[in-house]
Amino acid sequence: MSNSKETSKTGRKSGKKSGKAARKRAVTLIYCPLHLGGPHAGVSMGPAAMKVARLVSKIESLGFTVHKQIDIEVPDVLYWWEKSARVAHCVPEIAEVSLALARAVEAALEADTIAVTLGGDHSLAIGSIAGVSNYYRKRKEEFGLVWYDAHGDINTPATSPSGNVHGMPLAVSLGDGDERLTELLGYKPKVKNNRCALVGVRDLDRAECELIDASGILPFSMRDVDEHGIVKVTRECLDFIGDDVDGIHVSFDLDVMDPDVAPGVSTDSRGGLTYRESHLALELLADSGLVRSIDIVELNPARDVRNQTAELAVELVQSALGKNIL
């Protein structure tokens, strides 16, 4: 694949690669109303709210075709949520959903489409990243991961104060945690630490700070974003992942944004990304021509205001697919 860059009319570099990833004009939409990663049942309505926000027509307006729409079945489980240390709640059910989602994402990539997974809580990333990983692993290719989140999502059952799996999916993807999840598809880790960047964190417990520091991933807190700007942060993410990857997976938790912009999330935290910072970050990733798969997670319509966060989520999907102002 070519590593050449083209210069746009403004003098900016248009991207790292101009290969097959940049030419893809079809998407597979995968709806995963997973709510078992935490106590916030409202996230199960996230995919439906994005449909109401005209997800399909907004994607088609960019010139993409929607190759297929897939609904992932989630077990109807009645669960008494109680914060518990040194456990992981609902692991068998989350593993079941993760396996189905992994197969759907892998099939979407094999069909030469961009896999877009709409959730649902962030525990769904265990499955989506497993599917992406298996796709590249079979081809002996490399992929990178850019994870946007107010939280670290890197706890394990040994460190989590709550036992909620939506606080563990990044750790699971890196190979740490309950083996029923880390060993999904028969191997771990699903992503290499030197191919993974974490952006926007600001609500961390002490154990998570230590885990991030020891993980070998590239983290950017909101202070880093404030000091250096989202453009530099995004470019450093791409540089860290490397220009020899064959694709990038974007896992975007809507709570990375400030709640004034995105109120419809389960675990909001003030001081997050602005509307334009979020769009610009995804636009820059799209400019690389490497975005092959996307998660948009933690939309909770029960906490939203007139579906504005759902509409924002759909706009973010458009930016990740390459929509620009001009």
ZANUDO-462837 format. One record per residue: residue number from 1; residue in one letter; x, y, z of N, C-alpha, C, CB in turn. Coordinates in pm, whole numbers. Glycine has a CB too. Example, Ala and Ser with C-alpha at 12.3 -4.5 7.8 and 13.67 -1.06 7.14 Angstrom:
# ZANUDO-462837
  pos  code      nx      ny      nz     cax     cay     caz      cx      cy      cz     cbx     cby     cbz
    1     A    1319    -569     780    1230    -450     780    1320    -330     780    1131    -447     905
    2     S    1285    -225     708    1367    -106     714    1290       3     787    1408     -60     572
***
This chain:
# ZANUDO-462837
  pos  code      nx      ny      nz     cax     cay     caz      cx      cy      cz     cbx     cby     cbz
    1     M      83    -121       0       0       0       0      86     126       0     -93       1     121
    2     S      36     227     -64     112     352     -74     108     428      56      58     439    -187
    3     N     219     489      94     225     575     211     229     722     170     348     540     295
    4     S     202     750      42     210     888      -6      96     971      50     209     892    -159
    5     K     120    1102      62      20    1195     111      -9    1299       4      66    1263     243
    6     E    -134    1339      -2    -171    1444     -95    -199    1572     -18    -294    1403    -179
    7     T    -162    1684     -74    -184    1812      -9    -310    1877     -63     -63    1905     -28
    8     S    -397    1918      29    -524    1979     -10    -503    2125     -49    -627    1969     103
    9     K    -614    2190     -91    -605    2330    -134    -565    2423     -20    -738    2374    -191
   10     T    -581    2377     107    -543    2461     219    -401    2433     265    -638    2442     333
   11     G    -336    2337     199    -200    2303     239    -193    2194     342    -133    2423     290
   12     R    -309    2142     388    -308    2035     486    -284    1901     418    -439    2033     563
   13     K    -226    1808     493    -211    1673     443    -346    1604     451    -102    1596     523
   14     S    -387    1543     340    -521    1486     336    -531    1351     403    -566    1473     195
   15     G    -419    1284     430    -431    1157     499    -305    1075     483    -550    1080     448
   16     K    -298     966     560    -179     882     558    -183     782     444    -163     810     689
   17     K    -304     738     409    -313     635     307    -426     669     211    -335     496     370
   18     S    -409     625      88    -514     645     -10    -557     512     -69    -467     741    -121
   19     G    -535     403       6    -564     269     -41    -709     231     -31    -483     171      34
   20     K    -734      99     -22    -870      49     -31    -960     102      79    -869    -100     -26
   21     A    -905     132     199    -989     182     307   -1055     313     270    -908     198     435
   22     A    -984     399     199   -1037     530     163   -1146     519      57    -926     620     114
   23     R   -1152     410     -18   -1246     397    -127   -1379     334     -87   -1185     318    -235
   24     K   -1388     285      35   -1508     214      76   -1626     309      83   -1486     146     210
   25     R   -1734     270      19   -1853     354      19   -1976     274      60   -1875     416    -118
   26     A   -1958     171     140   -2069      92     190   -2047      66     338   -2084     -41     111
   27     V   -2155      65     413   -2148      39     557   -2244     -73     594   -2180     168     637
   28     T   -2209    -141     702   -2300    -234     768   -2333    -175     904   -2237    -378     782
   29     L   -2463    -158     931   -2507    -104    1058   -2545    -218    1150   -2626      -7    1038
   30     I   -2485    -220    1268   -2507    -327    1364   -2562    -265    1493   -2375    -408    1392
   31     Y   -2684    -300    1525   -2751    -243    1642   -2735    -340    1759   -2903    -216    1613
   32     C   -2674    -291    1866   -2645    -377    1981   -2695    -308    2109   -2493    -408    1991
   33     P   -2821    -334    2148   -2879    -266    2265   -2836    -328    2397   -3030    -270    2256
   34     L   -2707    -349    2412   -2653    -413    2532   -2661    -318    2651   -2507    -458    2508
   35     H   -2719    -368    2760   -2736    -285    2879   -2685    -354    3005   -2883    -249    2897
   36     L   -2618    -467    2988   -2578    -550    3101   -2442    -514    3158   -2579    -694    3061
   37     G   -2375    -417    3099   -2245    -375    3149   -2253    -284    3270   -2170    -306    3043
   38     G   -2373    -239    3303   -2392    -149    3417   -2539    -140    3452   -2335     -10    3387
   39     P   -2573     -58    3550   -2710     -53    3600   -2804      40    3524   -2708     -12    3740
   40     H   -2758      95    3412   -2836     198    3341   -2911     136    3224   -2743     311    3291
   41     A   -3030      86    3250   -3106      11    3150   -3144      96    3030   -3231     -46    3212
   42     G   -3147     228    3045   -3188     316    2936   -3101     306    2813   -3190     455    2982
   43     V   -2977     258    2827   -2888     249    2711   -2939     148    2608   -2747     212    2755
   44     S   -3027      60    2650   -3082     -37    2554   -3165      31    2446   -3168    -140    2627
   45     M   -3208     155    2472   -3287     230    2374   -3202     313    2279   -3385     320    2445
   46     G   -3070     309    2297   -2981     390    2216   -2994     368    2067   -2842     365    2256
   47     P   -2986     243    2019   -2998     220    1875   -3129     271    1817   -2984      75    1846
   48     A   -3239     251    1890   -3369     298    1841   -3372     450    1829   -3482     251    1934
   49     A   -3311     519    1925   -3310     665    1920   -3229     716    1801   -3252     722    2051
   50     M   -3121     646    1766   -3043     687    1649   -3119     660    1519   -2908     615    1648
   51     K   -3199     556    1517   -3285     533    1400   -3384     648    1385   -3360     398    1413
   52     V   -3442     691    1497   -3535     804    1495   -3465     930    1444   -3595     829    1635
   53     A   -3337     944    1473   -3258    1060    1430   -3211    1047    1284   -3136    1078    1522
   54     R   -3271     956    1209   -3249     939    1065   -3107     893    1032   -3279    1069     992
   55     L   -3060     796    1108   -2926     743    1088   -2902     698     944   -2903     627    1182
   56     V   -2993     617     892   -2971     560     759   -2968     667     651   -3080     458     727
   57     S   -3065     757     652   -3070     859     546   -2954     956     558   -3201     935     552
   58     K   -2908     983     679   -2793    1072     697   -2665    1008     642   -2774    1108     847
   59     I   -2651     878     659   -2536     808     602   -2546     805     450   -2527     666     658
   60     E   -2664     777     400   -2683     771     254   -2662     907     190   -2822     719     221
   61     S   -2686    1014     265   -2666    1149     209   -2520    1177     179   -2719    1254     305
   62     L   -2429    1098     237   -2286    1114     211   -2241    1036      88   -2205    1070     331
   63     G   -2333     963      28   -2298     882     -88   -2269     737     -55   -2181     941    -156
   64     F   -2288     698      71   -2269     560     110   -2395     479      85   -2229     550     256
   65     T   -2379     352      61   -2493     260      62   -2489     183     194   -2489     163     -62
   66     V   -2607     151     246   -2616      68     365   -2631     -76     317   -2736     111     457
   67     H   -2523    -149     328   -2518    -286     278   -2614    -377     353   -2376    -340     288
   68     K   -2617    -362     484   -2699    -450     567   -2722    -384     702   -2633    -589     584
   69     Q   -2836    -417     764   -2865    -375     901   -2888    -500     984   -2989    -278     907
   70     I   -2816    -509    1096   -2819    -630    1179   -2857    -593    1322   -2682    -702    1176
   71     D   -2949    -669    1378   -2987    -652    1518   -2926    -765    1601   -3142    -650    1534
   72     I   -2846    -729    1701   -2787    -827    1791   -2883    -851    1906   -2647    -779    1844
   73     E   -2916    -976    1929   -3010   -1010    2036   -2938   -1005    2171   -3071   -1150    2013
   74     V   -3003    -941    2267   -2949    -930    2402   -3041   -1004    2498   -2933    -780    2445
   75     P   -2989   -1093    2582   -3074   -1168    2675   -3156   -1076    2764   -2988   -1259    2761
   76     D   -3280   -1113    2785   -3370   -1037    2872   -3347   -1084    3015   -3520   -1054    2829
   77     V   -3255   -1019    3082   -3211   -1064    3214   -3258    -965    3320   -3057   -1078    3219
   78     L   -3319   -1019    3425   -3351    -938    3541   -3235    -952    3639   -3488    -982    3608
   79     Y   -3171    -840    3670   -3050    -847    3751   -3056    -741    3860   -2923    -830    3665
   80     W   -3023    -781    3981   -3021    -688    4093   -2883    -624    4100   -3057    -759    4227
   81     W   -2876    -497    4063   -2746    -430    4056   -2703    -382    4194   -2751    -312    3958
   82     E   -2586    -423    4231   -2527    -381    4357   -2376    -371    4336   -2562    -481    4472
   83     K   -2318    -261    4378   -2174    -246    4362   -2101    -353    4441   -2128    -106    4406
   84     S   -2015    -427    4372   -1942    -536    4436   -1799    -535    4386   -2010    -673    4408
   85     A   -1705    -535    4478   -1564    -539    4440   -1522    -682    4408   -1475    -481    4552
   86     R   -1421    -695    4321   -1359    -822    4286   -1456    -920    4218   -1302    -885    4409
   87     V   -1553    -866    4148   -1642    -950    4067   -1663    -880    3934   -1779    -975    4140
   88     A   -1730    -949    3842   -1773    -889    3716   -1916    -939    3692   -1676    -927    3596
   89     H   -2009    -846    3685   -2150    -881    3672   -2186    -926    3530   -2237    -764    3713
   90     C   -2277   -1021    3521   -2340   -1061    3393   -2240   -1109    3288   -2419    -944    3337
   91     V   -2132   -1170    3330   -2030   -1213    3234   -2081   -1315    3133   -1911   -1270    3307
   92     P   -2155   -1420    3173   -2201   -1516    3072   -2288   -1451    2964   -2280   -1627    3139
   93     E   -2376   -1362    3005   -2464   -1295    2909   -2387   -1201    2818   -2575   -1219    2981
   94     I   -2292   -1126    2876   -2211   -1034    2795   -2122   -1112    2699   -2125    -942    2886
   95     A   -2071   -1226    2743   -1990   -1310    2654   -2073   -1360    2537   -1930   -1429    2732
   96     E   -2198   -1397    2562   -2287   -1445    2456   -2311   -1336    2352   -2421   -1492    2515
   97     V   -2341   -1215    2400   -2364   -1103    2309   -2235   -1068    2235   -2416    -980    2386
   98     S   -2123   -1069    2306   -1994   -1034    2246   -1959   -1127    2131   -1884   -1037    2351
   99     L   -1987   -1255    2147   -1956   -1350    2042   -2041   -1324    1918   -1977   -1493    2091
  100     A   -2170   -1298    1939   -2257   -1268    1825   -2214   -1140    1755   -2403   -1256    1871
  101     L   -2178   -1040    1833   -2134    -913    1775   -2002    -928    1703   -2122    -805    1884
  102     A   -1909   -1003    1760   -1780   -1026    1695   -1799   -1088    1557   -1691   -1115    1781
  103     R   -1887   -1185    1548   -1911   -1250    1420   -1974   -1154    1320   -2002   -1372    1439
  104     A   -2064   -1067    1367   -2129    -971    1278   -2029    -868    1226   -2244    -901    1350
  105     V   -1943    -819    1314   -1843    -719    1274   -1743    -780    1176   -1771    -663    1397
  106     E   -1696    -900    1206   -1602    -964    1117   -1664    -988     979   -1555   -1097    1177
  107     A   -1789   -1030     977   -1858   -1052     849   -1873    -922     771   -1996   -1116     873
  108     A   -1898    -812     842   -1911    -682     777   -1781    -641     710   -1953    -575     878
  109     L   -1670    -664     777   -1540    -632     718   -1509    -725     601   -1430    -640     823
  110     E   -1544    -851     615   -1521    -945     505   -1604    -909     381   -1554   -1087     550
  111     A   -1718    -842     403   -1802    -798     292   -1752    -668     232   -1945    -783     338
  112     D   -1635    -621     277   -1574    -498     227   -1658    -375     258   -1553    -509      77
  113     T   -1719    -376     377   -1796    -261     423   -1734    -208     553   -1946    -299     445
  114     I   -1771     -85     587   -1732     -29     716   -1834     -75     820   -1723     129     711
  115     A   -1786    -135     928   -1874    -185    1034   -1901     -74    1133   -1811    -308    1105
  116     V   -2029     -37    1148   -2069      68    1242   -2161       5    1346   -2140     187    1168
  117     T   -2113      -3    1470   -2189     -65    1578   -2249      44    1666   -2100    -160    1662
  118     L   -2380      38    1685   -2452     138    1763   -2504      74    1891   -2568     200    1681
  119     G   -2473     137    2004   -2514      78    2132   -2604     167    2212   -2394      45    2213
  120     G   -2641     113    2328   -2575       7    2402   -2458      63    2482   -2527    -103    2307
  121     D   -2427     -10    2593   -2316      36    2678   -2183     -10    2621   -2334     -15    2821
  122     H   -2074      42    2681   -1942      25    2621   -1887    -116    2636   -1847     122    2683
  123     S   -1954    -202    2713   -1909    -340    2718   -1920    -407    2582   -1989    -418    2822
  124     L   -2001    -350    2491   -2013    -409    2357   -1881    -404    2279   -2121    -336    2277
  125     A   -1790    -315    2320   -1661    -306    2251   -1581    -435    2265   -1581    -189    2304
  126     I   -1610    -515    2367   -1543    -645    2381   -1569    -727    2255   -1593    -720    2508
  127     G   -1694    -727    2209   -1730    -803    2090   -1687    -738    1961   -1875    -824    2087
  128     S   -1708    -608    1949   -1674    -541    1823   -1524    -548    1796   -1722    -394    1824
  129     I   -1442    -524    1899   -1297    -529    1881   -1251    -672    1855   -1225    -472    2005
  130     A   -1316    -769    1917   -1282    -909    1890   -1305    -942    1742   -1364   -1004    1980
  131     G   -1417    -893    1687   -1445    -917    1546   -1344    -850    1454   -1583    -869    1512
  132     V   -1309    -726    1486   -1208    -655    1408   -1075    -728    1416   -1194    -509    1458
  133     S   -1037    -765    1537    -909    -833    1559    -902    -963    1480    -888    -860    1708
  134     N   -1009   -1040    1483   -1007   -1169    1414    -994   -1152    1263   -1134   -1249    1447
  135     Y   -1059   -1048    1212   -1050   -1018    1069    -906    -993    1028   -1137    -896    1034
  136     Y    -835    -907    1101    -697    -874    1066    -602    -989    1100    -652    -747    1137
  137     R    -630   -1059    1206    -544   -1170    1247    -537   -1277    1139    -593   -1231    1380
  138     K    -653   -1308    1080    -656   -1409     974    -575   -1366     853    -801   -1437     933
  139     R    -562   -1237     835    -489   -1184     720    -345   -1146     753    -561   -1063     665
  140     K    -308   -1170     880    -174   -1133     926    -147    -984     903     -67   -1218     855
  141     E    -250    -905     933    -241    -760     920    -255    -695    1058    -350    -706     824
  142     E    -224    -566    1064    -229    -491    1189    -342    -388    1185     -94    -421    1216
  143     F    -398    -360    1302    -496    -252    1311    -469    -171    1437    -641    -308    1311
  144     G    -519     -48    1437    -506      40    1552    -640      69    1615    -437     168    1512
  145     L    -637     116    1738    -758     147    1814    -747     287    1872    -782      43    1926
  146     V    -847     372    1848    -857     502    1915    -985     499    1997    -857     622    1811
  147     W    -970     514    2127   -1078     498    2224   -1107     633    2289   -1042     391    2333
  148     Y   -1228     684    2270   -1269     812    2328   -1359     786    2448   -1342     901    2222
  149     D   -1324     846    2563   -1400     814    2684   -1364     911    2795   -1374     669    2729
  150     A   -1463     944    2878   -1435    1020    3000   -1367     931    3103   -1563    1079    3058
  151     H   -1387     800    3090   -1338     703    3187   -1232     613    3124   -1454     618    3242
  152     G   -1158     544    3207   -1050     461    3156   -1098     330    3097    -953     433    3263
  153     D   -1208     275    3148   -1261     145    3104   -1155      37    3104   -1321     158    2964
  154     I   -1060      49    3196    -946     -41    3198    -936    -115    3331    -817      36    3172
  155     N   -1045    -111    3410   -1049    -189    3533   -1060    -337    3503   -1166    -144    3620
  156     T   -1025    -417    3600   -1043    -562    3596   -1129    -600    3716    -905    -638    3597
  157     P   -1178    -724    3722   -1253    -763    3842   -1174    -742    3971   -1295    -908    3832
  158     A   -1043    -751    3964    -959    -734    4084    -950    -589    4128    -820    -787    4058
  159     T    -976    -493    4037    -960    -351    4072   -1090    -273    4071    -864    -287    3977
  160     S   -1194    -326    4009   -1319    -251    3994   -1391    -239    4128   -1410    -319    3891
  161     P   -1434    -118    4165   -1511    -102    4288   -1658    -138    4270   -1499      40    4338
  162     S   -1703    -156    4146   -1845    -180    4120   -1876    -317    4060   -1896     -75    4029
  163     G   -1781    -374    3986   -1808    -498    3915   -1879    -480    3783   -1888    -588    4000
  164     N   -1898    -355    3741   -1968    -327    3616   -1874    -345    3497   -2026    -184    3617
  165     V   -1912    -432    3404   -1823    -466    3294   -1805    -351    3196   -1877    -587    3221
  166     H   -1899    -253    3193   -1876    -141    3101   -1759     -54    3147   -2002     -56    3090
  167     G   -1703     -84    3262   -1579     -19    3305   -1456    -104    3281   -1588      16    3452
  168     M   -1471    -213    3204   -1362    -307    3183   -1327    -339    3038   -1394    -432    3251
  169     P   -1401    -292    2937   -1379    -345    2801   -1243    -315    2740   -1483    -290    2712
  170     L   -1181    -203    2774   -1048    -176    2720    -947    -274    2779   -1005     -29    2748
  171     A    -960    -299    2910    -872    -398    2973    -890    -535    2909    -899    -406    3123
  172     V   -1015    -575    2887   -1043    -705    2825    -978    -713    2686   -1195    -729    2814
  173     S    -992    -607    2608    -936    -606    2473    -783    -613    2475    -981    -480    2398
  174     L    -723    -561    2582    -577    -567    2598    -531    -698    2661    -529    -450    2682
  175     G    -628    -784    2698    -595    -917    2747    -603    -936    2897    -462    -951    2705
  176     D    -658    -837    2970    -665    -845    3116    -811    -850    3161    -593    -725    3181
  177     G    -841    -944    3250    -976    -953    3302   -1027   -1096    3307   -1067    -870    3219
  178     D   -1158   -1109    3316   -1223   -1240    3322   -1194   -1318    3195   -1375   -1224    3343
  179     E   -1142   -1440    3210   -1100   -1518    3094   -1216   -1553    3001   -1033   -1643    3139
  180     R   -1339   -1554    3052   -1453   -1581    2966   -1472   -1470    2862   -1580   -1596    3050
  181     L   -1415   -1354    2891   -1421   -1241    2799   -1289   -1223    2724   -1456   -1114    2874
  182     T   -1178   -1231    2795   -1049   -1209    2728   -1018   -1318    2626    -936   -1201    2831
  183     E   -1068   -1440    2651   -1039   -1553    2562   -1145   -1572    2455   -1026   -1680    2644
  184     L   -1231   -1476    2436   -1330   -1483    2329   -1260   -1509    2196   -1415   -1352    2322
  185     L   -1309   -1606    2121   -1252   -1651    1994   -1120   -1725    2010   -1231   -1532    1903
  186     G   -1081   -1750    2136    -970   -1840    2160    -832   -1780    2172    -968   -1935    2057
  187     Y    -822   -1648    2184    -688   -1587    2198    -699   -1451    2263    -619   -1575    2060
  188     K    -587   -1403    2312    -575   -1268    2367    -431   -1222    2351    -619   -1264    2518
  189     P    -403   -1093    2353    -500    -983    2352    -563    -964    2215    -432    -854    2396
  190     K    -668    -885    2210    -730    -856    2081    -664    -738    2012    -879    -829    2100
  191     V    -603    -649    2088    -533    -535    2030    -401    -517    2104    -621    -405    2039
  192     K    -298    -477    2031    -167    -454    2091    -166    -318    2160     -55    -461    1985
  193     N     -98    -312    2275     -95    -186    2350     -27     -75    2273     -26    -206    2483
  194     N      71    -108    2188     140      -4    2112      65      38    1986     279     -51    2075
  195     R     -59      -9    1974    -147      33    1864    -273      99    1918    -185     -88    1775
  196     C    -271     139    2045    -393     184    2112    -374     320    2178    -438      81    2217
  197     A    -467     412    2149    -466     545    2212    -599     569    2282    -440     656    2106
  198     L    -593     637    2394    -710     668    2478    -720     819    2491    -700     600    2619
  199     V    -835     875    2455    -848    1021    2447    -967    1070    2532    -866    1065    2300
  200     G    -943    1176    2610   -1051    1248    2678   -1077    1210    2821   -1173    1230    2604
  201     V    -991    1125    2880   -1019    1078    3016   -1008    1192    3117    -923     965    3054
  202     R   -1098    1186    3216   -1097    1286    3322   -1161    1236    3450   -1167    1411    3276
  203     D   -1226    1121    3448   -1294    1067    3566   -1238     928    3592   -1451    1062    3546
  204     L   -1126     924    3665   -1053     800    3689   -1036     776    3838    -916     803    3620
  205     D   -1043     648    3878   -1004     617    4015    -854     585    4018   -1089     498    4071
  206     R    -798     576    4136    -653     560    4149    -603     434    4080    -614     558    4295
  207     A    -678     326    4092    -635     200    4029    -628     216    3878    -731      85    4065
  208     E    -725     287    3820    -724     307    3675    -604     389    3632    -853     375    3630
  209     C    -567     490    3709    -448     569    3675    -325     480    3669    -427     683    3778
  210     E    -312     391    3765    -198     301    3769    -203     201    3654    -192     228    3903
  211     L    -323     152    3623    -338      55    3514    -304     119    3379    -481      -1    3511
  212     I    -350     242    3359    -319     312    3234    -170     336    3223    -395     446    3227
  213     D    -108     377    3334      36     405    3333     117     280    3299      80     461    3467
  214     A      68     164    3344     142      39    3322     105     -30    3192     118     -55    3437
  215     S       3      19    3124     -54     -54    3010      30     -47    2883    -191      -2    2982
  216     G     102      63    2864     177      81    2740      97     145    2629     227     -49    2694
  217     I     -29     181    2656    -108     254    2557     -72     402    2564    -261     232    2580
  218     L    -123     480    2469     -98     624    2468    -222     697    2520     -61     675    2325
  219     P    -217     754    2642    -334     821    2697    -327     973    2683    -351     785    2843
  220     F    -442    1035    2662    -454    1180    2663    -569    1218    2754    -476    1237    2519
  221     S    -539    1289    2860    -644    1339    2948    -704    1466    2889    -589    1367    3090
  222     M    -811    1514    2949    -868    1639    2902    -772    1756    2924   -1001    1667    2971
  223     R    -686    1747    3024    -584    1852    3040    -491    1853    2919    -503    1831    3170
  224     D    -454    1735    2870    -371    1728    2750    -441    1793    2631    -335    1582    2717
  225     V    -571    1765    2617    -648    1826    2508    -651    1977    2525    -792    1769    2504
  226     D    -673    2023    2647    -676    2167    2673    -543    2233    2640    -712    2194    2819
  227     E    -434    2169    2679    -301    2230    2663    -252    2225    2518    -201    2160    2752
  228     H    -280    2116    2448    -219    2094    2316    -317    2104    2201    -154    1960    2313
  229     G    -446    2095    2229    -546    2103    2123    -577    1966    2062    -499    2197    2014
  230     I    -698    1951    2013    -742    1822    1962    -670    1783    1833    -892    1823    1939
  231     V    -625    1881    1755    -554    1849    1631    -422    1778    1662    -527    1977    1547
  232     K    -341    1835    1752    -214    1773    1787    -236    1638    1853    -134    1864    1879
  233     V    -336    1629    1941    -364    1503    2008    -400    1395    1906    -478    1520    2110
  234     T    -484    1429    1810    -525    1331    1710    -409    1287    1624    -636    1387    1622
  235     R    -326    1381    1586    -211    1346    1503    -111    1260    1581    -142    1473    1452
  236     E     -98    1286    1710     -10    1201    1791     -68    1061    1805      14    1264    1930
  237     C    -199    1050    1812    -263     917    1813    -227     841    1687    -417     930    1826
  238     L    -240     906    1572    -210     841    1445     -63     805    1434    -250     931    1329
  239     D      24     893    1481     167     865    1477     201     746    1566     248     988    1519
  240     F     140     740    1684     167     632    1778     121     497    1722      97     659    1912
  241     I       1     496    1664     -53     373    1605      35     327    1490    -198     394    1557
  242     G      87     422    1413     178     390    1304     111     390    1169     241     256    1329
  243     D     191     420    1065     136     426     930     143     293     859     208     531     850
  244     D     177     188     933     182      55     873      62     -31     908     307     -16     916
  245     V     -41      29     971    -163     -47    1001    -251     -51     877    -240      15    1120
  246     D    -338    -151     872    -429    -167     759    -568    -115     789    -436    -311     718
  247     G    -591     -71     912    -720     -15     948    -718      38    1090    -829    -120     933
  248     I    -816     123    1119    -833     178    1254    -976     152    1300    -801     330    1257
  249     H    -988     108    1426   -1118      96    1489   -1137     214    1583   -1131     -39    1566
  250     V   -1249     283    1572   -1281     397    1657   -1391     355    1753   -1325     521    1572
  251     S   -1363     364    1883   -1464     332    1984   -1495     461    2060   -1415     218    2081
  252     F   -1613     516    2034   -1647     651    2081   -1759     644    2183   -1687     742    1962
  253     D   -1722     671    2310   -1820     681    2418   -1868     825    2423   -1758     636    2556
  254     L   -1998     843    2409   -2053     979    2404   -2026    1058    2531   -2200     973    2379
  255     D   -1995     991    2642   -1966    1067    2764   -1829    1133    2762   -1977     977    2884
  256     V   -1751    1111    2654   -1626    1187    2639   -1656    1334    2616   -1542    1130    2524
  257     M   -1778    1362    2569   -1819    1500    2543   -1874    1564    2670   -1924    1505    2431
  258     D   -1869    1695    2674   -1925    1766    2788   -2075    1745    2794   -1890    1916    2781
  259     P   -2133    1724    2913   -2277    1700    2923   -2363    1817    2877   -2313    1668    3064
  260     D   -2306    1937    2870   -2382    2048    2812   -2410    2024    2665   -2305    2180    2829
  261     V   -2325    1946    2599   -2340    1915    2458   -2412    1782    2439   -2204    1911    2389
  262     A   -2379    1685    2524   -2434    1549    2512   -2492    1507    2647   -2323    1447    2465
  263     P   -2615    1552    2678   -2673    1519    2809   -2724    1376    2819   -2786    1613    2838
  264     G   -2750    1312    2707   -2815    1182    2709   -2719    1065    2723   -2894    1164    2585
  265     V   -2642    1064    2832   -2549     954    2860   -2572     909    3004   -2400     998    2837
  266     S   -2522     791    3037   -2548     734    3169   -2455     787    3277   -2536     584    3164
  267     T   -2329     811    3242   -2229     850    3343   -2156     974    3295   -2128     734    3369
  268     D   -2224    1087    3302   -2166    1210    3250   -2059    1265    3344   -2274    1315    3227
  269     S   -1973    1350    3288   -1865    1410    3364   -1833    1544    3301   -1738    1318    3368
  270     R   -1841    1648    3380   -1820    1783    3325   -1677    1801    3278   -1854    1888    3430
  271     G   -1661    1895    3182   -1528    1927    3134   -1481    1842    3018   -1431    1915    3244
  272     G   -1575    1793    2937   -1539    1705    2827   -1517    1777    2696   -1644    1603    2809
  273     L   -1503    1700    2591   -1484    1756    2457   -1602    1842    2416   -1462    1644    2356
  274     T   -1574    1946    2341   -1680    2030    2287   -1738    1966    2162   -1626    2173    2255
  275     Y   -1842    2027    2111   -1905    1979    1988   -1804    1977    1874   -2026    2068    1950
  276     R   -1733    2087    1853   -1641    2094    1740   -1516    2009    1763   -1602    2239    1714
  277     E   -1466    2000    1886   -1351    1914    1911   -1383    1769    1875   -1307    1923    2058
  278     S   -1502    1724    1909   -1541    1586    1882   -1550    1562    1732   -1675    1554    1948
  279     H   -1616    1652    1662   -1628    1636    1518   -1492    1644    1449   -1721    1742    1461
  280     L   -1410    1740    1491   -1280    1756    1428   -1192    1633    1448   -1209    1880    1483
  281     A   -1194    1576    1566   -1115    1456    1592   -1154    1344    1496   -1133    1410    1737
  282     L   -1284    1323    1479   -1331    1217    1391   -1307    1251    1244   -1479    1189    1414
  283     E   -1318    1377    1209   -1287    1419    1071   -1141    1391    1038   -1319    1568    1052
  284     L   -1052    1420    1132    -909    1396    1109    -879    1247    1095    -826    1457    1223
  285     L    -944    1166    1176    -926    1021    1161    -978     975    1026    -998     946    1274
  286     A   -1094    1027     986   -1150     990     856   -1055    1031     743   -1289    1054     835
  287     D    -990    1147     757    -896    1194     655    -781    1096     633    -840    1331     694
  288     S    -749    1017     734    -641     920     721    -674     810     621    -608     859     856
  289     G    -804     791     593    -846     684     503    -838     547     566    -764     685     380
  290     L    -820     540     698    -797     412     765    -912     363     852    -675     422     849
  291     V   -1015     446     871   -1124     406     959   -1207     297     892   -1214     528     995
  292     R   -1204     178     949   -1275      63     893   -1390      16     980   -1178     -50     872
  293     S   -1392      60    1106   -1497      14    1198   -1514     117    1308   -1462    -125    1257
  294     I   -1638     129    1355   -1673     237    1448   -1772     184    1552   -1734     359    1371
  295     D   -1753     223    1679   -1854     206    1783   -1903     344    1825   -1797     126    1906
  296     I   -2032     359    1841   -2089     476    1908   -2172     422    2024   -2178     566    1809
  297     V   -2131     453    2148   -2189     385    2264   -2233     481    2374   -2091     286    2320
  298     E   -2308     424    2468   -2353     488    2592   -2456     597    2570   -2236     546    2663
  299     L   -2525     597    2456   -2640     686    2440   -2754     634    2528   -2685     695    2290
  300     N   -2804     720    2615   -2913     683    2706   -3030     779    2685   -2865     686    2855
  301     P   -3126     741    2599   -3239     829    2570   -3321     866    2692   -3328     764    2469
  302     A   -3318     783    2798   -3393     815    2919   -3340     939    2988   -3389     697    3015
  303     R   -3217     978    2954   -3156    1098    3014   -3137    1210    2913   -3022    1062    3075
  304     D   -3184    1188    2791   -3162    1285    2685   -3265    1398    2691   -3166    1217    2549
  305     V   -3238    1502    2613   -3329    1616    2601   -3371    1628    2456   -3261    1749    2652
  306     R   -3496    1593    2428   -3553    1603    2293   -3468    1531    2187   -3570    1750    2255
  307     N   -3409    1422    2225   -3331    1337    2135   -3206    1407    2079   -3418    1291    2021
  308     Q   -3160    1512    2145   -3048    1588    2090   -2918    1509    2091   -3031    1716    2168
  309     T   -2896    1423    2190   -2772    1345    2192   -2776    1237    2086   -2750    1281    2331
  310     A   -2894    1182    2059   -2907    1084    1950   -2877    1150    1816   -3049    1023    1948
  311     E   -2928    1270    1796   -2900    1342    1672   -2751    1374    1661   -2982    1472    1664
  312     L   -2689    1410    1772   -2546    1434    1775   -2469    1306    1741   -2503    1487    1913
  313     A   -2512    1193    1795   -2446    1066    1768   -2447    1035    1619   -2513     952    1845
  314     V   -2558    1062    1553   -2568    1038    1409   -2474    1132    1334   -2713    1058    1360
  315     E   -2464    1256    1377   -2371    1350    1315   -2226    1302    1331   -2387    1491    1376
  316     L   -2195    1245    1446   -2059    1195    1470   -2027    1076    1378   -2042    1154    1617
  317     V   -2126     991    1356   -2106     882    1260   -2071     939    1124   -2233     792    1251
  318     Q   -2143    1044    1083   -2114    1107     954   -1971    1160     949   -2213    1221     926
  319     S   -1926    1224    1056   -1789    1276    1058   -1686    1164    1049   -1765    1359    1185
  320     A   -1712    1055    1120   -1619     941    1117   -1614     876     980   -1658     838    1222
  321     L   -1722     894     903   -1726     839     767   -1670     937     664   -1870     803     731
  322     G   -1633    1055     709   -1566    1147     617   -1639    1273     580   -1536    1076     497
  323     K   -1751    1303     648   -1821    1427     616   -1737    1546     659   -1960    1431     683
  324     N   -1722    1642     570   -1649    1765     598   -1737    1885     567   -1518    1771     517
  325     I   -1699    1999     620   -1777    2122     595   -1768    2162     450   -1729    2237     685
  326     L   -1649    2152     391   -1629    2185     250   -1567    2064     179   -1540    2311     234
***
